[in-house]
Amino acid sequence: MICSTGSTLVLDDGFGNQGSTVRLRSVRQITADEREALLVRFGKKDPEEQQAPAEEEVEGAEVEELG
């Protein structure tokens, strides 16, 4: 149970750290975009391919020679 004033969770990570505790200060629901980012970050989902932006014509700056 997680209460509004803060809670402590007991962890079992499967690597012998059973009984480790973590203190929680707040809990919130994540958005769909945050969920996707977490899945990609932890290798549960492949990142989507992003297309490179189209090249734009850039006007160069003029150079004045001194001397």
Secondary structure, 3 states (H helix, E strand, C coil): CCCCCCEEEEECCCCCCCCEEEEECCCCCCCHHHHHHHHHHCCCCCCCCCCCCCCCCCCCCCCCCCC
